[in-house]
Amino acid sequence: MSNPSESDLEEWASWFRCLSDPTRLKILHHVSSLERPATVGEIVEAVGRSQSTVSKHLQILSEQRFVLTEADGIRTLIRANPLCMSELPEAAAAIMNTTNLDR
């Protein structure tokens, strides 16, 4: 496997920094487990944090494209970015210099 580029490494580092917070992981886990978009209120209830805290974490997750947001009238719908299901494991495999994550 070829060496990752500096830009790949920078991007991947930003992903892992984003995922280093337990609340963000909890939010991402919740929205990933749904088969439909969630509202911010639903996420607040599911993760047990204040609306302002959840909104702050959603902004960070959105900036790194782990979640996708869509305006729906006065509410915002949140869903997990399906590309993360393939790109994040591929990045981890490249970092670990392996092509088989089953090892």
C-alpha positions as CSV (number, residue, x, y, z in Angstrom):
1,M,0.0,0.0,0.0
2,S,1.3,3.5,-0.9
3,N,2.0,6.1,1.7
4,P,-0.9,8.3,2.5
5,S,-0.6,11.9,1.3
6,E,-0.1,14.8,3.7
7,S,-3.6,16.1,2.8
8,D,-5.1,12.6,3.6
9,L,-3.3,12.5,6.9
10,E,-4.5,16.0,7.8
11,E,-8.1,15.2,6.9
12,W,-8.0,11.9,8.8
13,A,-6.5,13.6,11.9
14,S,-9.4,16.0,11.9
15,W,-11.8,13.1,11.7
16,F,-10.3,11.4,14.7
17,R,-10.1,14.7,16.7
18,C,-13.9,15.1,15.9
19,L,-14.6,11.6,17.2
20,S,-12.5,12.0,20.4
21,D,-15.4,13.3,22.4
22,P,-17.8,10.8,24.0
23,T,-20.9,13.0,23.5
24,R,-20.2,13.2,19.8
25,L,-19.7,9.5,19.6
26,K,-23.0,9.0,21.4
27,I,-24.8,11.4,19.0
28,L,-23.2,9.7,16.0
29,H,-24.2,6.3,17.3
30,H,-27.8,7.4,17.9
31,V,-28.3,8.9,14.5
32,S,-26.5,6.0,12.8
33,S,-28.9,3.5,14.4
34,L,-32.0,5.2,13.0
35,E,-33.4,4.4,9.6
36,R,-34.7,8.0,9.3
37,P,-33.4,11.5,10.0
38,A,-33.7,12.6,13.7
39,T,-34.6,16.0,15.0
40,V,-32.3,17.9,17.4
41,G,-34.9,17.4,20.1
42,E,-34.9,13.6,19.6
43,I,-31.1,13.6,19.9
44,V,-31.2,15.8,23.0
45,E,-33.5,13.3,24.6
46,A,-31.5,10.3,23.5
47,V,-28.1,11.5,24.7
48,G,-29.2,13.3,27.8
49,R,-27.5,16.6,27.1
50,S,-28.8,20.2,26.8
51,Q,-30.0,21.5,23.4
52,S,-27.2,24.0,23.3
53,T,-24.6,21.2,24.0
54,V,-26.1,18.9,21.4
55,S,-26.2,21.7,18.8
56,K,-22.5,22.5,19.4
57,H,-21.6,18.9,18.9
58,L,-23.8,18.6,15.8
59,Q,-22.0,21.6,14.3
60,I,-18.6,19.9,14.8
61,L,-19.9,16.6,13.4
62,S,-21.4,18.4,10.5
63,E,-18.2,20.3,9.7
64,Q,-16.4,17.0,9.4
65,R,-19.3,15.6,7.4
66,F,-20.1,12.8,9.8
67,V,-23.7,14.0,9.9
68,L,-25.8,15.7,7.3
69,T,-28.3,18.3,8.1
70,E,-31.5,19.4,6.3
71,A,-33.8,22.2,7.1
72,D,-37.4,21.1,7.5
73,G,-39.5,24.2,8.3
74,I,-38.6,25.3,11.8
75,R,-36.7,22.1,12.6
76,T,-33.4,20.6,11.5
77,L,-33.2,17.0,10.5
78,I,-30.0,15.1,11.1
79,R,-28.8,11.9,9.6
80,A,-25.5,10.0,9.5
81,N,-23.4,10.4,6.4
82,P,-23.4,6.9,4.8
83,L,-20.0,7.6,3.2
84,C,-18.5,7.5,6.7
85,M,-19.3,3.8,6.9
86,S,-16.7,3.1,4.1
87,E,-14.3,6.1,4.3
88,L,-13.5,5.9,8.0
89,P,-12.6,2.2,8.0
90,E,-10.6,2.7,4.8
91,A,-8.7,5.6,6.5
92,A,-8.0,3.4,9.6
93,A,-6.7,0.6,7.3
94,A,-4.4,3.0,5.5
95,I,-3.1,4.4,8.8
96,M,-2.5,0.9,10.1
97,N,-1.0,-0.1,6.7
98,T,-3.4,-3.0,6.2
99,T,-6.1,-3.7,3.7
100,N,-7.8,-6.4,5.8
101,L,-9.6,-5.1,8.9
102,D,-10.5,-8.7,10.0
103,R,-7.0,-9.3,11.3
